[in-house]
Amino acid sequence: MSTGINGDNKAEAMNGTKKVEERSLGSYYDLYIPTSFDPENQVTLYLGDCLEFLATLPDESVQLVITSPPYNIGKEYEDALDIEQYKAQQRAIIEECIRVLKPEGSICWQVGNYVNKGEIIPLDILLYDCFKNKGLKLRNRIIWYFGHGLHCKNRFSGRYETIMWFTKSNDYIFNLNEVRVPQKYPGKRHFKGDKQGELSGNPLGKNPSDVWEIPNVKANHVEKTDHPCQFPVSLVQRLVLSMSNEGDMVLDPFMGAGSTAVAALLSQRRAAGAELVERYHQIAQERIRQAIAGDIKVRADKPVYEPPAESKLTTNLWKTEEQLPLVDFITTD
Ligand SMILES: C[S@@+](CC[C@H](N)C(=O)[O-])C[C@H]1O[C@@H](n2cnc3c(N)ncnc32)[C@H](O)[C@@H]1O
């Protein structure tokens, strides 16, 4: 694969002829990251509006689109719009993503809820027809579950978001073996029939299912930057590994802190995308350089930590004398 771009030799690198191995580690931090798309670039990061950027991409030039768009909830980088205006804006971007997608390609649109005066509108429900009306096929609606977030008073606290995975055709890449997870009972055996006594699971692990528990990037998370809503690299990496092959182009029209690019580069794919806000564009550039240098910190795709039941933090110090009999009653019966 051709590589990213070294400031010392921009022209050569722009042609994609300079190999990663040929460079010294120190030079990575001067790495010039192209802002205009070339299918040979290892990475392209446009500063500006994604529709402008998408217009420069040829038809069918991208294997995989992964993104988390603005949710229209008034974050610092967005003006909250009327919901139909928001949908129209999203539709225009989705249609451009479909145009640039290869016939065997996939789109993963990761969203949560739009919230207006306590009423929620799940954005996957709102946006589903933007894909369906263009002939795309929904393969999974993945539930991304995380244990922490805001505490709601007038409804149950939200602890999941979704990823709609669409394919452009019935002929699509799905490398299940790349993303298998450990079985709960790897020693389980067939108990009857021809295979009685033989191990019954897949030695490579089990299908990770369509419910993924991965911590969100908050507070002390090792990937946390100044960006207010990054998605975790391991979430993106499962999508990258299963839906593309090495050397393929992965696009994120809303690059934010660059998590999609980081996951793509760590998996030997190419990456391209746009970011509107200069500060986030800088953060994404920095993380891309770290990923290419091999010294970016990411949380491994591993089960969520369960604290020991008898630790200082898991001991319930709130019990009052009055509550104790009730607690005992519940736990012993
Ligand atoms: C939900 S965040 C994406 C975060 C990203 N997934 C990450 O892990 O860092 C959406 C990003 O889209 C950017 N954005 C909003 N409108 C945009 C547009 N029209 N073109 C490009 N970027 C835009 C915002 O500045 C924000 O950084």
The ligand as an SDF file (V2000), in Angstrom:
LIG
                    3D

 27 29  0  0  0  0  0  0  0  0999 V2000
  -20.3660   13.1420   16.3370 C   0  0  0  0  0  0  0  0  0  0  0  0
  -18.9310   13.9830   15.8590 S   0  0  0  0  0  0  0  0  0  0  0  0
  -17.9350   12.6960   15.1690 C   0  0  0  0  0  0  0  0  0  0  0  0
  -16.9310   12.1970   16.1520 C   0  0  0  0  0  0  0  0  0  0  0  0
  -16.0460   11.1170   15.5790 C   0  0  0  0  0  0  0  0  0  0  0  0
  -16.7860    9.9140   15.2760 N   0  0  0  0  0  0  0  0  0  0  0  0
  -14.9020   10.7830   16.5510 C   0  0  0  0  0  0  0  0  0  0  0  0
  -14.7890    9.6290   16.9990 O   0  0  0  0  0  0  0  0  0  0  0  0
  -14.1670   11.6930   16.8960 O   0  0  0  0  0  0  0  0  0  0  0  0
  -19.4210   14.8360   14.4160 C   0  0  0  0  0  0  0  0  0  0  0  0
  -18.3290   15.7080   13.8300 C   0  0  0  0  0  0  0  0  0  0  0  0
  -18.7780   16.2160   12.5800 O   0  0  0  0  0  0  0  0  0  0  0  0
  -18.2810   17.5350   12.4120 C   0  0  0  0  0  0  0  0  0  0  0  0
  -19.1420   18.1730   11.3930 N   0  0  0  0  0  0  0  0  0  0  0  0
  -20.3690   18.7090   11.5770 C   0  0  0  0  0  0  0  0  0  0  0  0
  -20.8780   19.1200   10.4040 N   0  0  0  0  0  0  0  0  0  0  0  0
  -19.9460   18.8210    9.4590 C   0  0  0  0  0  0  0  0  0  0  0  0
  -19.8920   18.9830    8.0390 C   0  0  0  0  0  0  0  0  0  0  0  0
  -20.8940   19.5340    7.3620 N   0  0  0  0  0  0  0  0  0  0  0  0
  -18.7820   18.5630    7.3900 N   0  0  0  0  0  0  0  0  0  0  0  0
  -17.7460   17.9860    8.0760 C   0  0  0  0  0  0  0  0  0  0  0  0
  -17.7450   17.8140    9.4110 N   0  0  0  0  0  0  0  0  0  0  0  0
  -18.8310   18.2230   10.0890 C   0  0  0  0  0  0  0  0  0  0  0  0
  -18.3330   18.1230   13.7970 C   0  0  0  0  0  0  0  0  0  0  0  0
  -17.4470   19.2150   13.9420 O   0  0  0  0  0  0  0  0  0  0  0  0
  -17.9680   16.9230   14.6790 C   0  0  0  0  0  0  0  0  0  0  0  0
  -16.5910   16.9100   14.9470 O   0  0  0  0  0  0  0  0  0  0  0  0
  1  2  1  0
  2  3  1  0
  2 10  1  0
  3  4  1  0
  4  5  1  0
  5  6  1  0
  5  7  1  0
  7  8  2  0
  7  9  1  0
 10 11  1  0
 11 12  1  0
 11 26  1  0
 12 13  1  0
 13 14  1  0
 13 24  1  0
 14 15  1  0
 14 23  1  0
 15 16  2  0
 16 17  1  0
 17 18  1  0
 17 23  2  0
 18 19  1  0
 18 20  2  0
 20 21  1  0
 21 22  2  0
 22 23  1  0
 24 25  1  0
 24 26  1  0
 26 27  1  0
M  CHG  2   2   1   9  -1
M  END
$$$$
